[in-house]
Amino acid sequence: MLEALATLLIGSIILSFAFGGFLSTRKIFLSDRGKLEANQRLRTVFTTIGPDIQQTGEGLVSDPKLPAIEIKEVTIPHSTNKTSEIILRKAISPLFFNLCTDITAGTTSYPNVIDNSDPNDNFCKVNDYQPIDGWPDTVKILRDLRLNKGDKLYAYIYNKNGGGEFFDYTGEEILGADGNAMTPSVGTSPHTVNLKTNNHTWTRNYLEGSVIYLIDERQYRVVNNKLQLVLNNSQVLDIVENVDKLDITATLQKEVGGTEYVCRKIPPTATGDCSPSFPDPATEYSWAQIKSINVTAKILPGEDSNSNTAAILREEDLTLTQKFFPRNRLSF
């Protein structure tokens, strides 16, 4: 009996050590797995956002006041916590349209981009034919681009004075000298070309000489604990699950070696949007002053309750910060 009890006791001790070792190994395994999953999600956030920040403003280098980048802070629904959203824009073509006829605010008139009414106006008459097929080269190239991109492009009209607005470019109205619709061909050319805009109502006046860029816009935001990518203010893609929030700031520097301003809103519209206060943000800001974009992503530990991930992962395992440089600002 004593031998049996001793054997049982020794066996219990061995099992206890073995079970303790198993629990310790399991805890290490779950911790490593949780960290690996968290790291993969954080890396996906930055490998998605980072390249778009670096390419911001590509093709939009005619004026540093063009709205190539926007940052805003919003409140997460059903909480008092805040998250950041960032909008990044670049031109999808180095070509652009010139506005040939003034646009009046409050109207839905089509932008006129070709006008042969005045033979002495070299700015708006058709003069680029290569090959000779009746199509103005710029119109044909951008029309083909529109058709290849799903029949609609996101466009931005800019008044060259810091003001502009976005609209959908959905087609072309091509008219002959008699005012009737026509199709360009060898031996014929359009008298007038207007851009169709899906009945867009203009919010401001635009003078002849304003320019129209074709834009690729990418908005990153967190909605329902998902990092979303919104393409051209229409298509929404879920990129990463279990994301808590983004914290995005821009560091501005007006001149080399000057004061650095950390801004939670771009463009700043009030002195309190930046620290220290940015002087006269409505008139002095340009996106060429952005020295860096600082992105902090915080994710949630996951939804596998059996793994006890929430207790295993620490705050530093769930948060990562990286700094990105919008390289196109060097064009100014």
C-alpha positions in Angstrom: 0.0 0.0 0.0 2.8 2.4 0.9 4.6 1.7 -2.3 1.3 2.3 -4.3 0.8 5.6 -2.4 4.4 6.7 -3.1 4.1 5.8 -6.7 0.8 7.8 -7.0 2.3 10.8 -5.2 5.4 10.8 -7.5 3.2 10.4 -10.5 1.0 13.3 -9.4 4.1 15.5 -9.0 5.4 14.5 -12.4 2.0 15.2 -14.0 1.8 18.5 -12.2 5.1 19.6 -13.6 4.2 18.3 -17.0 0.8 20.0 -17.0 2.5 23.3 -15.8 5.0 23.0 -18.6 2.2 22.4 -21.1 0.3 25.5 -19.8 3.5 27.6 -20.0 4.2 26.4 -23.5 0.7 27.0 -24.6 0.7 30.5 -23.2 4.0 31.2 -25.0 2.5 29.7 -28.2 -0.7 31.8 -27.9 1.3 34.9 -27.2 3.6 34.4 -30.2 0.6 33.7 -32.4 -1.2 36.7 -31.2 1.8 39.0 -31.7 2.3 37.5 -35.2 -1.3 38.1 -36.2 -1.2 41.7 -34.7 2.1 42.4 -36.5 0.7 41.1 -39.8 -2.4 43.4 -39.5 -0.3 46.4 -38.6 2.1 45.8 -41.5 -0.9 45.5 -43.8 -2.1 48.9 -42.6 1.2 50.6 -43.3 2.1 48.8 -46.6 -1.3 50.0 -47.9 -1.3 53.6 -46.7 2.5 54.3 -46.9 3.0 54.1 -50.7 -0.1 56.3 -51.3 1.2 59.0 -49.0 4.6 58.9 -50.8 2.9 59.3 -54.2 0.5 62.1 -53.1 0.4 65.0 -55.5 1.8 63.2 -58.5 1.0 65.2 -61.6 -0.4 68.1 -59.4 2.7 70.2 -59.3 1.4 73.3 -61.0 0.3 75.0 -57.7 1.2 74.0 -54.1 -2.3 75.1 -53.0 -4.0 72.3 -54.9 -5.8 70.0 -52.3 -3.5 67.0 -52.8 -3.9 65.9 -49.2 -6.5 66.2 -46.4 -6.4 65.0 -42.8 -9.3 65.3 -40.4 -10.2 64.0 -37.0 -13.7 62.4 -36.3 -15.4 60.9 -33.3 -15.9 57.2 -33.3 -19.6 56.4 -33.1 -20.9 55.4 -29.6 -17.8 56.6 -27.9 -15.8 59.7 -27.0 -12.7 58.5 -28.7 -11.4 60.0 -32.0 -9.8 58.6 -35.1 -8.1 60.2 -38.1 -9.1 60.0 -41.7 -6.7 60.9 -44.6 -7.5 61.7 -48.2 -4.7 61.4 -50.8 -4.9 62.7 -54.4 -2.8 62.5 -57.5 -3.4 63.0 -61.2 -4.0 59.9 -63.3 -2.6 61.7 -66.4 -0.1 64.5 -67.1 -2.6 65.9 -69.5 -5.5 68.2 -68.4 -8.3 70.3 -69.9 -8.3 74.1 -70.2 -11.6 75.8 -69.5 -12.6 77.9 -72.6 -15.8 79.6 -71.4 -16.6 81.1 -67.9 -18.7 79.0 -65.5 -21.2 80.7 -63.2 -21.8 79.5 -59.7 -25.2 77.8 -59.2 -25.5 76.6 -62.8 -25.2 73.1 -64.2 -23.5 74.1 -67.5 -21.0 71.7 -69.0 -17.3 72.9 -68.9 -16.3 74.0 -72.4 -12.8 72.7 -73.3 -12.6 73.2 -77.1 -14.0 76.3 -78.8 -13.3 77.4 -82.4 -15.5 80.4 -82.3 -12.5 82.8 -82.3 -9.9 81.9 -85.0 -7.4 84.1 -83.2 -7.8 82.3 -79.8 -5.0 79.7 -79.9 -5.7 78.8 -76.3 -9.0 77.0 -77.0 -9.1 76.1 -80.7 -8.4 72.7 -82.0 -4.8 72.5 -83.1 -3.4 69.2 -82.1 -4.0 66.4 -84.6 -1.6 63.5 -84.6 -2.7 61.2 -86.1 -5.1 63.1 -88.4 -8.4 61.5 -87.4 -10.5 64.5 -86.6 -10.0 64.1 -82.8 -8.2 66.8 -80.8 -5.3 64.8 -79.3 -5.9 65.7 -75.6 -9.6 65.1 -75.9 -9.2 61.7 -77.5 -6.5 60.5 -75.0 -8.5 61.6 -72.0 -11.7 60.2 -73.5 -10.0 56.8 -74.1 -8.8 56.9 -70.5 -12.3 57.6 -69.2 -13.7 54.6 -71.3 -11.0 52.3 -70.0 -11.6 53.3 -66.4 -15.3 52.4 -66.4 -16.9 55.3 -68.3 -16.5 57.8 -65.5 -13.6 59.7 -64.0 -13.2 61.9 -60.9 -12.2 65.4 -62.0 -11.1 68.6 -60.2 -11.6 72.1 -61.7 -9.1 74.6 -60.3 -9.3 78.4 -60.7 -5.5 78.9 -60.3 -6.1 81.0 -57.2 -6.5 78.4 -54.5 -10.2 77.5 -55.2 -11.8 74.6 -56.9 -14.2 71.6 -56.6 -14.6 68.0 -57.6 -17.1 66.6 -60.1 -17.7 63.4 -62.1 -16.6 63.6 -65.8 -19.0 61.2 -67.5 -18.7 61.9 -71.2 -18.2 64.5 -74.0 -20.7 66.7 -75.9 -19.1 67.1 -79.3 -20.7 69.7 -81.6 -20.1 70.9 -85.2 -20.1 74.5 -86.4 -23.9 74.2 -86.9 -24.4 73.3 -83.2 -25.4 69.8 -83.9 -23.8 66.7 -82.4 -21.1 65.1 -84.6 -18.4 62.4 -84.4 -14.9 63.5 -85.4 -13.4 61.8 -88.4 -10.8 62.4 -91.1 -11.6 65.6 -92.8 -14.0 66.9 -90.0 -13.2 68.3 -86.6 -15.3 69.5 -83.7 -16.2 73.1 -83.4 -17.0 72.7 -79.7 -16.3 70.1 -77.0 -18.0 70.2 -73.6 -17.5 67.8 -70.7 -20.6 66.0 -69.3 -20.8 66.2 -65.6 -23.9 64.3 -64.4 -25.7 67.6 -63.8 -23.1 68.9 -61.3 -24.1 72.2 -59.7 -21.1 74.6 -59.5 -20.4 76.1 -56.1 -18.3 79.0 -57.4 -17.4 81.0 -60.5 -14.6 79.8 -62.8 -13.0 82.0 -65.5 -11.6 81.0 -68.8 -8.2 79.6 -68.3 -9.1 77.5 -65.3 -7.8 73.9 -65.5 -9.4 70.5 -65.1 -7.4 67.6 -63.7 -8.4 64.0 -63.7 -7.9 62.7 -60.2 -7.2 59.5 -58.4 -8.5 59.9 -54.8 -7.9 57.5 -52.0 -9.5 58.0 -48.6 -8.4 55.8 -45.6 -10.8 55.7 -42.6 -11.8 53.3 -39.7 -15.5 52.3 -39.7 -16.9 49.5 -37.5 -13.3 48.4 -36.6 -12.3 48.0 -40.2 -9.7 50.0 -42.1 -11.5 51.1 -45.3 -10.2 52.4 -48.5 -12.7 54.7 -50.4 -11.8 55.1 -54.1 -12.8 58.3 -55.8 -15.6 59.0 -53.3 -17.5 55.9 -54.5 -16.1 52.4 -54.2 -15.5 51.2 -50.6 -13.1 48.4 -49.8 -12.5 46.7 -46.4 -8.7 46.4 -46.0 -7.9 45.2 -42.5 -10.2 43.8 -39.7 -10.0 44.6 -36.0 -8.6 48.1 -36.3 -9.3 50.3 -33.4 -8.3 53.7 -34.7 -5.8 55.8 -36.7 -3.9 58.8 -35.3 -2.5 60.9 -38.2 -0.7 64.2 -38.0 1.3 66.3 -40.5 4.5 68.1 -39.6 4.6 71.5 -41.4 7.7 73.6 -41.9 7.3 76.9 -43.8 11.1 77.3 -44.5 14.1 75.1 -44.0 15.2 75.3 -40.4 12.1 77.1 -39.4 9.4 76.3 -36.8 7.8 72.9 -37.1 4.0 72.7 -36.7 2.3 69.5 -35.8 -1.2 69.6 -37.3 -4.1 67.2 -36.7 -6.1 68.8 -39.6 -4.9 69.5 -43.1 -5.4 72.0 -44.5 -5.5 73.9 -41.2 -8.4 76.3 -41.1 -7.9 77.7 -37.6 -4.8 78.5 -35.6 -5.7 75.8 -33.1 -5.5 73.0 -35.7 -1.7 72.9 -35.2 0.8 73.1 -32.3 2.2 75.6 -32.1 -0.5 77.7 -33.7 0.0 78.0 -37.5 -0.1 81.7 -38.5 -2.8 82.7 -41.0 -3.7 79.1 -42.1 -6.4 80.3 -44.6 -3.8 82.3 -46.6 -0.3 80.9 -45.9 -0.8 77.1 -46.0 0.3 75.0 -49.0 0.8 71.3 -49.1 4.4 71.8 -50.2 5.1 72.8 -46.6 4.4 69.2 -45.3 7.6 67.8 -44.0 6.2 64.4 -43.0 3.0 62.5 -42.3 3.0 60.6 -39.0 0.7 57.6 -38.8 -0.1 55.6 -35.7 -2.4 52.6 -36.0 -3.9 50.8 -33.1 -5.6 47.4 -33.6 -7.8 45.3 -31.4 -6.5 42.0 -30.0 -8.9 39.8 -32.0 -12.0 37.9 -31.5 -10.8 34.3 -30.5 -12.0 34.2 -26.9 -10.5 30.8 -26.3 -6.9 32.1 -26.9 -7.2 34.8 -24.2 -5.4 37.1 -26.6 -6.6 40.2 -24.9 -4.8 39.2 -21.7 -1.6 38.2 -23.5 -1.0 41.1 -25.8 0.3 44.4 -24.4 -0.5 47.9 -25.6 2.8 48.1 -27.5 1.9 44.9 -29.3 -1.2 46.5 -30.7 0.2 49.9 -31.7 2.7 50.9 -34.4 3.9 54.3 -35.6 5.6 55.2 -38.9 6.6 58.4 -40.6 6.2 59.0 -44.3 7.5 61.6 -46.7 5.3 62.9 -49.6 8.1 63.2 -52.1 6.1 65.2 -54.7 6.3 68.3 -52.4 9.9 68.6 -53.7 8.5 69.7 -57.0 7.8 73.2 -55.7 
